[in-house]
Amino acid sequence: MTDEDLSFTPATELARMIRDRLVSPVEVMKATVERAGRLNARLNAICTPTFDLAMVAARDAEAAVMRGAVLGPLHGIPTSIKDLAFTKGVRTMAGSHIFSNRVPDFDHVHVARLRASGVI
């Protein structure tokens, strides 16, 4: 499966492939980071890239798969969080430079639920 294929595979299918060890969370994240890095300069869609953190989380997700841990329904799936939602430990500007130094110490409820489901 090519990086391009991974970019257009539905999340539910990727989650199944990760659980079945047909693709690794690291492989999926590498494809995602590469594509985001290539396109973001033109699209300006990602305000605060956290690619390094995402790769660490992908390695942790892969380790969980390999040791047979209980996995959430979206384990290892890359996502992005809108800059309006508080994300613990990540700059959250809400689109305004007034908040350029705001780093919340908690996640909004939907962000916490996404993390609990296994998304990265």
A tleap script that builds the chain and sets N, CA, C and O, in Angstrom:
source leaprc.protein.ff14SB
mol = sequence {
  NMET THR ASP GLU ASP LEU SER PHE THR PRO
  ALA THR GLU LEU ALA ARG MET ILE ARG ASP
  ARG LEU VAL SER PRO VAL GLU VAL MET LYS
  ALA THR VAL GLU ARG ALA GLY ARG LEU ASN
  ALA ARG LEU ASN ALA ILE CYS THR PRO THR
  PHE ASP LEU ALA MET VAL ALA ALA ARG ASP
  ALA GLU ALA ALA VAL MET ARG GLY ALA VAL
  LEU GLY PRO LEU HIE GLY ILE PRO THR SER
  ILE LYS ASP LEU ALA PHE THR LYS GLY VAL
  ARG THR MET ALA GLY SER HIE ILE PHE SER
  ASN ARG VAL PRO ASP PHE ASP HIE VAL HIE
  VAL ALA ARG LEU ARG ALA SER GLY VAL CILE
}
set mol.1.N position { 0.853 -1.170 0.000 }
set mol.1.CA position { 0.000 0.000 0.000 }
set mol.1.C position { 0.905 1.240 0.000 }
set mol.1.O position { 1.841 1.334 0.794 }
set mol.2.N position { 0.617 2.175 -0.887 }
set mol.2.CA position { 1.429 3.382 -0.990 }
set mol.2.C position { 1.012 4.416 0.045 }
set mol.2.O position { -0.054 4.311 0.651 }
set mol.3.N position { 1.866 5.413 0.239 }
set mol.3.CA position { 1.522 6.516 1.141 }
set mol.3.C position { 0.247 7.201 0.674 }
set mol.3.O position { -0.587 7.593 1.491 }
set mol.4.N position { 0.095 7.343 -0.628 }
set mol.4.CA position { -1.121 7.968 -1.179 }
set mol.4.C position { -2.353 7.132 -0.841 }
set mol.4.O position { -3.394 7.675 -0.472 }
set mol.5.N position { -2.233 5.809 -0.968 }
set mol.5.CA position { -3.338 4.923 -0.600 }
set mol.5.C position { -3.709 5.102 0.874 }
set mol.5.O position { -4.887 5.190 1.218 }
set mol.6.N position { -2.701 5.156 1.733 }
set mol.6.CA position { -2.962 5.330 3.162 }
set mol.6.C position { -3.697 6.632 3.432 }
set mol.6.O position { -4.544 6.695 4.323 }
set mol.7.N position { -3.381 7.666 2.673 }
set mol.7.CA position { -3.995 8.983 2.878 }
set mol.7.C position { -5.476 8.995 2.537 }
set mol.7.O position { -6.218 9.842 3.035 }
set mol.8.N position { -5.911 8.077 1.704 }
set mol.8.CA position { -7.311 8.067 1.277 }
set mol.8.C position { -8.088 6.855 1.760 }
set mol.8.O position { -9.229 6.645 1.347 }
set mol.9.N position { -7.488 6.061 2.625 }
set mol.9.CA position { -8.181 4.913 3.204 }
set mol.9.C position { -9.042 5.388 4.362 }
set mol.9.O position { -8.560 6.130 5.218 }
set mol.10.N position { -10.313 4.978 4.411 }
set mol.10.CA position { -11.187 5.400 5.520 }
set mol.10.C position { -10.601 5.008 6.883 }
set mol.10.O position { -9.935 3.982 7.014 }
set mol.11.N position { -10.858 5.831 7.871 }
set mol.11.CA position { -10.318 5.614 9.216 }
set mol.11.C position { -10.727 4.254 9.777 }
set mol.11.O position { -9.915 3.583 10.414 }
set mol.12.N position { -11.966 3.842 9.551 }
set mol.12.CA position { -12.402 2.549 10.086 }
set mol.12.C position { -11.623 1.403 9.450 }
set mol.12.O position { -11.317 0.414 10.116 }
set mol.13.N position { -11.301 1.533 8.167 }
set mol.13.CA position { -10.515 0.512 7.489 }
set mol.13.C position { -9.066 0.519 7.995 }
set mol.13.O position { -8.476 -0.538 8.219 }
set mol.14.N position { -8.500 1.716 8.171 }
set mol.14.CA position { -7.144 1.803 8.727 }
set mol.14.C position { -7.084 1.189 10.119 }
set mol.14.O position { -6.135 0.476 10.446 }
set mol.15.N position { -8.093 1.462 10.936 }
set mol.15.CA position { -8.121 0.900 12.297 }
set mol.15.C position { -8.131 -0.621 12.248 }
set mol.15.O position { -7.438 -1.272 13.029 }
set mol.16.N position { -8.914 -1.194 11.333 }
set mol.16.CA position { -8.947 -2.648 11.182 }
set mol.16.C position { -7.587 -3.164 10.725 }
set mol.16.O position { -7.096 -4.172 11.233 }
set mol.17.N position { -6.983 -2.472 9.770 }
set mol.17.CA position { -5.678 -2.892 9.255 }
set mol.17.C position { -4.601 -2.815 10.336 }
set mol.17.O position { -3.706 -3.660 10.385 }
set mol.18.N position { -4.685 -1.805 11.202 }
set mol.18.CA position { -3.724 -1.686 12.307 }
set mol.18.C position { -3.928 -2.836 13.292 }
set mol.18.O position { -2.964 -3.480 13.705 }
set mol.19.N position { -5.184 -3.095 13.671 }
set mol.19.CA position { -5.466 -4.205 14.595 }
set mol.19.C position { -4.988 -5.549 14.028 }
set mol.19.O position { -4.487 -6.401 14.760 }
set mol.20.N position { -5.156 -5.722 12.692 }
set mol.20.CA position { -4.762 -6.978 12.039 }
set mol.20.C position { -3.277 -7.008 11.663 }
set mol.20.O position { -2.799 -7.970 11.063 }
set mol.21.N position { -2.557 -5.943 12.023 }
set mol.21.CA position { -1.116 -5.826 11.759 }
set mol.21.C position { -0.772 -5.860 10.264 }
set mol.21.O position { 0.283 -6.355 9.866 }
set mol.22.N position { -1.679 -5.329 9.455 }
set mol.22.CA position { -1.423 -5.220 8.017 }
set mol.22.C position { -0.686 -3.923 7.697 }
set mol.22.O position { -0.025 -3.803 6.666 }
set mol.23.N position { -0.813 -2.968 8.591 }
set mol.23.CA position { -0.123 -1.683 8.482 }
set mol.23.C position { 0.154 -1.221 9.909 }
set mol.23.O position { -0.598 -1.543 10.829 }
set mol.24.N position { 1.225 -0.472 10.088 }
set mol.24.CA position { 1.564 -0.031 11.444 }
set mol.24.C position { 1.161 1.429 11.645 }
set mol.24.O position { 1.124 2.202 10.688 }
set mol.25.N position { 0.860 1.804 12.879 }
set mol.25.CA position { 0.577 3.211 13.163 }
set mol.25.C position { 1.729 4.127 12.755 }
set mol.25.O position { 1.503 5.266 12.345 }
set mol.26.N position { 2.953 3.635 12.865 }
set mol.26.CA position { 4.122 4.440 12.471 }
set mol.26.C position { 4.098 4.684 10.966 }
set mol.26.O position { 4.337 5.803 10.514 }
set mol.27.N position { 3.813 3.658 10.201 }
set mol.27.CA position { 3.735 3.783 8.745 }
set mol.27.C position { 2.640 4.782 8.342 }
set mol.27.O position { 2.845 5.629 7.473 }
set mol.28.N position { 1.491 4.665 8.981 }
set mol.28.CA position { 0.377 5.573 8.685 }
set mol.28.C position { 0.749 7.003 9.054 }
set mol.28.O position { 0.482 7.934 8.294 }
set mol.29.N position { 1.368 7.177 10.222 }
set mol.29.CA position { 1.723 8.526 10.657 }
set mol.29.C position { 2.812 9.127 9.771 }
set mol.29.O position { 2.760 10.316 9.456 }
set mol.30.N position { 3.793 8.327 9.366 }
set mol.30.CA position { 4.830 8.843 8.473 }
set mol.30.C position { 4.211 9.365 7.182 }
set mol.30.O position { 4.590 10.434 6.703 }
set mol.31.N position { 3.273 8.632 6.621 }
set mol.31.CA position { 2.591 9.070 5.391 }
set mol.31.C position { 1.810 10.348 5.643 }
set mol.31.O position { 1.795 11.250 4.805 }
set mol.32.N position { 1.160 10.425 6.798 }
set mol.32.CA position { 0.362 11.604 7.138 }
set mol.32.C position { 1.242 12.829 7.328 }
set mol.32.O position { 0.937 13.904 6.812 }
set mol.33.N position { 2.330 12.669 8.065 }
set mol.33.CA position { 3.248 13.788 8.321 }
set mol.33.C position { 3.876 14.269 7.018 }
set mol.33.O position { 3.993 15.473 6.786 }
set mol.34.N position { 4.274 13.337 6.178 }
set mol.34.CA position { 4.878 13.721 4.897 }
set mol.34.C position { 3.889 14.527 4.062 }
set mol.34.O position { 4.237 15.573 3.516 }
set mol.35.N position { 2.671 14.043 3.966 }
set mol.35.CA position { 1.646 14.726 3.163 }
set mol.35.C position { 1.303 16.084 3.762 }
set mol.35.O position { 1.199 17.073 3.036 }
set mol.36.N position { 1.128 16.140 5.070 }
set mol.36.CA position { 0.802 17.411 5.735 }
set mol.36.C position { 1.929 18.415 5.553 }
set mol.36.O position { 1.681 19.589 5.275 }
set mol.37.N position { 3.160 17.962 5.707 }
set mol.37.CA position { 4.301 18.851 5.527 }
set mol.37.C position { 4.397 19.395 4.113 }
set mol.37.O position { 4.757 20.553 3.900 }
set mol.38.N position { 4.073 18.551 3.160 }
set mol.38.CA position { 4.140 18.948 1.748 }
set mol.38.C position { 3.026 19.927 1.382 }
set mol.38.O position { 3.253 20.861 0.613 }
set mol.39.N position { 1.833 19.723 1.921 }
set mol.39.CA position { 0.681 20.531 1.520 }
set mol.39.C position { 0.416 21.748 2.402 }
set mol.39.O position { -0.233 22.697 1.963 }
set mol.40.N position { 0.909 21.731 3.639 }
set mol.40.CA position { 0.542 22.792 4.574 }
set mol.40.C position { 1.040 24.167 4.157 }
set mol.40.O position { 0.371 25.162 4.434 }
set mol.41.N position { 2.168 24.255 3.515 }
set mol.41.CA position { 2.672 25.567 3.082 }
set mol.41.C position { 1.673 26.249 2.144 }
set mol.41.O position { 1.526 27.471 2.169 }
set mol.42.N position { 0.997 25.460 1.327 }
set mol.42.CA position { 0.018 25.997 0.387 }
set mol.42.C position { -1.357 26.173 1.036 }
set mol.42.O position { -2.048 27.158 0.777 }
set mol.43.N position { -1.751 25.219 1.878 }
set mol.43.CA position { -3.093 25.227 2.463 }
set mol.43.C position { -3.186 26.011 3.770 }
set mol.43.O position { -4.242 26.549 4.103 }
set mol.44.N position { -2.089 26.073 4.500 }
set mol.44.CA position { -2.068 26.712 5.817 }
set mol.44.C position { -3.176 26.170 6.719 }
set mol.44.O position { -3.893 26.928 7.373 }
set mol.45.N position { -3.297 24.862 6.739 }
set mol.45.CA position { -4.365 24.203 7.487 }
set mol.45.C position { -3.955 23.850 8.915 }
set mol.45.O position { -4.817 23.702 9.781 }
set mol.46.N position { -2.663 23.714 9.172 }
set mol.46.CA position { -2.194 23.295 10.493 }
set mol.46.C position { -1.463 24.469 11.131 }
set mol.46.O position { -0.374 24.852 10.706 }
set mol.47.N position { -2.097 25.034 12.172 }
set mol.47.CA position { -1.536 26.216 12.847 }
set mol.47.C position { -0.336 25.862 13.717 }
set mol.47.O position { 0.669 26.573 13.720 }
set mol.48.N position { -0.446 24.774 14.445 }
set mol.48.CA position { 0.599 24.354 15.373 }
set mol.48.C position { 0.928 22.896 15.085 }
set mol.48.O position { 0.344 21.999 15.693 }
set mol.49.N position { 1.858 22.648 14.162 }
set mol.49.CA position { 2.223 21.257 13.872 }
set mol.49.C position { 2.844 20.585 15.102 }
set mol.49.O position { 3.676 21.170 15.796 }
set mol.50.N position { 2.424 19.367 15.348 }
set mol.50.CA position { 2.976 18.578 16.455 }
set mol.50.C position { 3.458 17.230 15.912 }
set mol.50.O position { 3.187 16.178 16.490 }
set mol.51.N position { 4.171 17.287 14.801 }
set mol.51.CA position { 4.593 16.067 14.123 }
set mol.51.C position { 5.504 15.200 14.983 }
set mol.51.O position { 5.385 13.975 14.961 }
set mol.52.N position { 6.407 15.810 15.734 }
set mol.52.CA position { 7.299 15.019 16.593 }
set mol.52.C position { 6.509 14.267 17.659 }
set mol.52.O position { 6.757 13.088 17.910 }
set mol.53.N position { 5.556 14.957 18.285 }
set mol.53.CA position { 4.706 14.305 19.287 }
set mol.53.C position { 3.875 13.191 18.651 }
set mol.53.O position { 3.669 12.137 19.253 }
set mol.54.N position { 3.406 13.434 17.439 }
set mol.54.CA position { 2.596 12.432 16.738 }
set mol.54.C position { 3.410 11.181 16.444 }
set mol.54.O position { 2.894 10.069 16.557 }
set mol.55.N position { 4.670 11.346 16.069 }
set mol.55.CA position { 5.505 10.180 15.787 }
set mol.55.C position { 5.796 9.382 17.061 }
set mol.55.O position { 5.837 8.152 17.029 }
set mol.56.N position { 5.995 10.075 18.171 }
set mol.56.CA position { 6.181 9.376 19.455 }
set mol.56.C position { 4.920 8.583 19.795 }
set mol.56.O position { 4.997 7.422 20.198 }
set mol.57.N position { 3.765 9.219 19.631 }
set mol.57.CA position { 2.493 8.545 19.921 }
set mol.57.C position { 2.281 7.359 18.979 }
set mol.57.O position { 1.749 6.330 19.396 }
set mol.58.N position { 2.686 7.489 17.729 }
set mol.58.CA position { 2.548 6.387 16.773 }
set mol.58.C position { 3.425 5.203 17.179 }
set mol.58.O position { 3.006 4.052 17.064 }
set mol.59.N position { 4.630 5.481 17.650 }
set mol.59.CA position { 5.510 4.393 18.119 }
set mol.59.C position { 4.897 3.708 19.347 }
set mol.59.O position { 4.950 2.485 19.477 }
set mol.60.N position { 4.316 4.510 20.241 }
set mol.60.CA position { 3.640 3.935 21.414 }
set mol.60.C position { 2.434 3.097 20.989 }
set mol.60.O position { 2.184 2.028 21.546 }
set mol.61.N position { 1.695 3.588 20.004 }
set mol.61.CA position { 0.529 2.853 19.505 }
set mol.61.C position { 0.953 1.534 18.873 }
set mol.61.O position { 0.292 0.511 19.053 }
set mol.62.N position { 2.048 1.562 18.138 }
set mol.62.CA position { 2.554 0.332 17.525 }
set mol.62.C position { 2.991 -0.666 18.587 }
set mol.62.O position { 2.724 -1.861 18.467 }
set mol.63.N position { 3.660 -0.181 19.619 }
set mol.63.CA position { 4.082 -1.071 20.708 }
set mol.63.C position { 2.874 -1.724 21.372 }
set mol.63.O position { 2.920 -2.902 21.725 }
set mol.64.N position { 1.793 -0.964 21.543 }
set mol.64.CA position { 0.576 -1.515 22.147 }
set mol.64.C position { -0.018 -2.617 21.266 }
set mol.64.O position { -0.476 -3.640 21.778 }
set mol.65.N position { -0.014 -2.418 19.970 }
set mol.65.CA position { -0.506 -3.440 19.042 }
set mol.65.C position { 0.340 -4.702 19.171 }
set mol.65.O position { -0.189 -5.810 19.260 }
set mol.66.N position { 1.644 -4.524 19.181 }
set mol.66.CA position { 2.554 -5.673 19.193 }
set mol.66.C position { 2.484 -6.473 20.496 }
set mol.66.O position { 2.714 -7.682 20.495 }
set mol.67.N position { 2.166 -5.804 21.601 }
set mol.67.CA position { 2.083 -6.552 22.859 }
set mol.67.C position { 0.672 -7.081 23.128 }
set mol.67.O position { 0.426 -7.702 24.161 }
set mol.68.N position { -0.254 -6.832 22.196 }
set mol.68.CA position { -1.608 -7.381 22.323 }
set mol.68.C position { -2.482 -6.632 23.304 }
set mol.68.O position { -3.414 -7.207 23.866 }
set mol.69.N position { -2.196 -5.357 23.520 }
set mol.69.CA position { -2.993 -4.548 24.450 }
set mol.69.C position { -4.417 -4.362 23.923 }
set mol.69.O position { -4.677 -4.523 22.731 }
set mol.70.N position { -5.312 -4.027 24.812 }
set mol.70.CA position { -6.673 -3.667 24.406 }
set mol.70.C position { -6.590 -2.336 23.667 }
set mol.70.O position { -6.010 -1.373 24.169 }
set mol.71.N position { -7.173 -2.288 22.471 }
set mol.71.CA position { -7.070 -1.107 21.630 }
set mol.71.C position { -8.413 -0.405 21.510 }
set mol.71.O position { -9.461 -1.048 21.460 }
set mol.72.N position { -8.368 0.923 21.465 }
set mol.72.CA position { -9.584 1.692 21.229 }
set mol.72.C position { -10.044 1.519 19.789 }
set mol.72.O position { -9.287 1.015 18.958 }
set mol.73.N position { -11.264 1.927 19.480 }
set mol.73.CA position { -11.814 1.713 18.140 }
set mol.73.C position { -11.070 2.448 17.030 }
set mol.73.O position { -11.140 2.041 15.870 }
set mol.74.N position { -10.368 3.511 17.360 }
set mol.74.CA position { -9.613 4.271 16.358 }
set mol.74.C position { -8.117 4.287 16.681 }
set mol.74.O position { -7.415 5.254 16.387 }
set mol.75.N position { -7.650 3.212 17.282 }
set mol.75.CA position { -6.254 3.118 17.719 }
set mol.75.C position { -5.291 3.358 16.566 }
set mol.75.O position { -5.348 2.682 15.539 }
set mol.76.N position { -4.399 4.342 16.754 }
set mol.76.CA position { -3.348 4.612 15.785 }
set mol.76.C position { -3.732 5.486 14.614 }
set mol.76.O position { -2.916 5.704 13.718 }
set mol.77.N position { -4.950 5.993 14.596 }
set mol.77.CA position { -5.435 6.791 13.470 }
set mol.77.C position { -5.030 8.257 13.651 }
set mol.77.O position { -5.314 8.851 14.692 }
set mol.78.N position { -4.371 8.841 12.653 }
set mol.78.CA position { -4.009 10.263 12.734 }
set mol.78.C position { -5.247 11.154 12.649 }
set mol.78.O position { -6.219 10.837 11.963 }
set mol.79.N position { -5.185 12.251 13.350 }
set mol.79.CA position { -6.252 13.253 13.250 }
set mol.79.C position { -5.638 14.624 13.469 }
set mol.79.O position { -4.475 14.750 13.853 }
set mol.80.N position { -6.420 15.621 13.224 }
set mol.80.CA position { -6.019 16.984 13.585 }
set mol.80.C position { -7.156 17.572 14.406 }
set mol.80.O position { -8.318 17.199 14.244 }
set mol.81.N position { -6.810 18.476 15.269 }
set mol.81.CA position { -7.785 19.113 16.154 }
set mol.81.C position { -7.871 20.587 15.780 }
set mol.81.O position { -6.852 21.271 15.679 }
set mol.82.N position { -9.064 21.059 15.579 }
set mol.82.CA position { -9.282 22.463 15.250 }
set mol.82.C position { -8.664 23.342 16.330 }
set mol.82.O position { -8.743 23.022 17.516 }
set mol.83.N position { -8.062 24.428 15.930 }
set mol.83.CA position { -7.347 25.336 16.830 }
set mol.83.C position { -8.277 26.026 17.839 }
set mol.83.O position { -7.800 26.730 18.730 }
set mol.84.N position { -9.564 25.837 17.713 }
set mol.84.CA position { -10.514 26.397 18.681 }
set mol.84.C position { -10.657 25.513 19.917 }
set mol.84.O position { -11.098 25.979 20.967 }
set mol.85.N position { -10.285 24.241 19.796 }
set mol.85.CA position { -10.454 23.285 20.889 }
set mol.85.C position { -9.199 23.235 21.750 }
set mol.85.O position { -8.088 23.124 21.231 }
set mol.86.N position { -9.373 23.315 23.052 }
set mol.86.CA position { -8.235 23.217 23.959 }
set mol.86.C position { -7.622 21.826 23.854 }
set mol.86.O position { -8.317 20.810 23.877 }
set mol.87.N position { -6.301 21.816 23.737 }
set mol.87.CA position { -5.535 20.584 23.660 }
set mol.87.C position { -4.409 20.670 24.686 }
set mol.87.O position { -3.528 21.526 24.598 }
set mol.88.N position { -4.459 19.775 25.646 }
set mol.88.CA position { -3.498 19.801 26.750 }
set mol.88.C position { -2.060 19.786 26.238 }
set mol.88.O position { -1.669 18.901 25.477 }
set mol.89.N position { -1.289 20.767 26.661 }
set mol.89.CA position { 0.127 20.827 26.340 }
set mol.89.C position { 0.462 21.322 24.948 }
set mol.89.O position { 1.632 21.340 24.565 }
set mol.90.N position { -0.549 21.727 24.178 }
set mol.90.CA position { -0.325 22.196 22.809 }
set mol.90.C position { -0.906 23.599 22.658 }
set mol.90.O position { -2.036 23.856 23.073 }
set mol.91.N position { -0.146 24.487 22.074 }
set mol.91.CA position { -0.620 25.856 21.855 }
set mol.91.C position { -1.983 25.830 21.162 }
set mol.91.O position { -2.172 25.145 20.157 }
set mol.92.N position { -2.919 26.583 21.717 }
set mol.92.CA position { -4.272 26.667 21.184 }
set mol.92.C position { -4.635 28.141 21.070 }
set mol.92.O position { -4.999 28.783 22.055 }
set mol.93.N position { -4.530 28.669 19.850 }
set mol.93.CA position { -4.663 30.115 19.633 }
set mol.93.C position { -6.085 30.575 19.324 }
set mol.93.O position { -6.361 31.772 19.398 }
set mol.94.N position { -6.988 29.669 18.982 }
set mol.94.CA position { -8.344 30.048 18.560 }
set mol.94.C position { -8.284 31.037 17.397 }
set mol.94.O position { -9.151 31.901 17.263 }
set mol.95.N position { -7.279 30.908 16.576 }
set mol.95.CA position { -7.160 31.746 15.392 }
set mol.95.C position { -6.739 33.178 15.656 }
set mol.95.O position { -6.813 34.011 14.753 }
set mol.96.N position { -6.306 33.483 16.846 }
set mol.96.CA position { -5.958 34.856 17.195 }
set mol.96.C position { -4.572 34.924 17.817 }
set mol.96.O position { -4.236 34.132 18.698 }
set mol.97.N position { -3.777 35.868 17.355 }
set mol.97.CA position { -2.436 36.032 17.930 }
set mol.97.C position { -2.490 36.575 19.360 }
set mol.97.O position { -1.479 36.568 20.062 }
set mol.98.N position { -3.646 37.038 19.788 }
set mol.98.CA position { -3.815 37.443 21.185 }
set mol.98.C position { -3.519 36.246 22.101 }
set mol.98.O position { -3.017 36.410 23.213 }
set mol.99.N position { -3.840 35.039 21.609 }
set mol.99.CA position { -3.658 33.816 22.400 }
set mol.99.C position { -2.444 33.012 21.938 }
set mol.99.O position { -2.403 31.797 22.132 }
set mol.100.N position { -1.466 33.662 21.338 }
set mol.100.CA position { -0.331 32.937 20.765 }
set mol.100.C position { 0.508 32.191 21.799 }
set mol.100.O position { 1.264 31.290 21.434 }
set mol.101.N position { 0.394 32.538 23.061 }
set mol.101.CA position { 1.160 31.855 24.113 }
set mol.101.C position { 0.292 30.945 24.981 }
set mol.101.O position { 0.770 30.419 25.987 }
set mol.102.N position { -0.963 30.753 24.612 }
set mol.102.CA position { -1.868 29.929 25.437 }
set mol.102.C position { -1.602 28.440 25.191 }
set mol.102.O position { -1.707 27.947 24.068 }
set mol.103.N position { -1.259 27.753 26.263 }
set mol.103.CA position { -1.057 26.309 26.228 }
set mol.103.C position { -1.921 25.727 27.343 }
set mol.103.O position { -1.531 25.766 28.510 }
set mol.104.N position { -3.085 25.189 27.000 }
set mol.104.CA position { -4.009 24.679 28.026 }
set mol.104.C position { -3.423 23.521 28.819 }
set mol.104.O position { -2.561 22.786 28.336 }
set mol.105.N position { -3.906 23.375 30.039 }
set mol.105.CA position { -3.479 22.252 30.872 }
set mol.105.C position { -4.563 21.168 30.936 }
set mol.105.O position { -4.535 20.304 31.814 }
set mol.106.N position { -5.514 21.221 30.002 }
set mol.106.CA position { -6.554 20.199 29.915 }
set mol.106.C position { -7.031 20.119 28.463 }
set mol.106.O position { -6.793 21.023 27.662 }
set mol.107.N position { -7.705 19.022 28.150 }
set mol.107.CA position { -8.334 18.837 26.843 }
set mol.107.C position { -9.815 19.159 26.941 }
set mol.107.O position { -10.453 18.858 27.949 }
set mol.108.N position { -10.370 19.775 25.890 }
set mol.108.CA position { -11.823 19.863 25.805 }
set mol.108.C position { -12.372 18.438 25.758 }
set mol.108.O position { -11.656 17.505 25.395 }
set mol.109.N position { -13.627 18.276 26.122 }
set mol.109.CA position { -14.224 16.945 26.253 }
set mol.109.C position { -14.075 16.124 24.975 }
set mol.109.O position { -13.688 14.957 25.034 }
set mol.110.N position { -14.375 16.718 23.824 }
set mol.110.CA position { -14.303 15.920 22.593 }
set mol.110.C position { -12.865 15.518 22.257 }
set mol.110.O position { -12.646 14.464 21.661 }
set mol.111.N position { -11.894 16.335 22.626 }
set mol.111.CA position { -10.494 15.979 22.405 }
set mol.111.C position { -10.112 14.813 23.315 }
set mol.111.O position { -9.439 13.879 22.879 }
set mol.112.N position { -10.534 14.862 24.560 }
set mol.112.CA position { -10.258 13.763 25.495 }
set mol.112.C position { -10.893 12.459 25.000 }
set mol.112.O position { -10.290 11.391 25.108 }
set mol.113.N position { -12.096 12.549 24.464 }
set mol.113.CA position { -12.767 11.347 23.952 }
set mol.113.C position { -12.069 10.797 22.718 }
set mol.113.O position { -11.961 9.582 22.552 }
set mol.114.N position { -11.599 11.681 21.857 }
set mol.114.CA position { -10.836 11.218 20.695 }
set mol.114.C position { -9.570 10.501 21.138 }
set mol.114.O position { -9.242 9.427 20.632 }
set mol.115.N position { -8.863 11.101 22.084 }
set mol.115.CA position { -7.640 10.458 22.579 }
set mol.115.C position { -7.953 9.098 23.200 }
set mol.115.O position { -7.216 8.133 22.994 }
set mol.116.N position { -9.046 9.024 23.958 }
set mol.116.CA position { -9.432 7.755 24.597 }
set mol.116.C position { -9.775 6.685 23.561 }
set mol.116.O position { -9.614 5.493 23.825 }
set mol.117.N position { -10.240 7.098 22.397 }
set mol.117.CA position { -10.565 6.129 21.344 }
set mol.117.C position { -9.324 5.627 20.632 }
set mol.117.O position { -9.393 4.680 19.848 }
set mol.118.N position { -8.177 6.264 20.904 }
set mol.118.CA position { -6.922 5.801 20.330 }
set mol.118.C position { -6.354 6.640 19.219 }
set mol.118.O position { -5.290 6.315 18.692 }
set mol.119.N position { -7.038 7.731 18.833 }
set mol.119.CA position { -6.496 8.548 17.747 }
set mol.119.C position { -5.227 9.253 18.197 }
set mol.119.O position { -4.988 9.464 19.386 }
set mol.120.N position { -4.429 9.607 17.210 }
set mol.120.CA position { -3.182 10.324 17.463 }
set mol.120.C position { -3.340 11.724 16.907 }
set mol.120.O position { -2.415 12.532 16.998 }
savepdb mol mol.pdb
quit
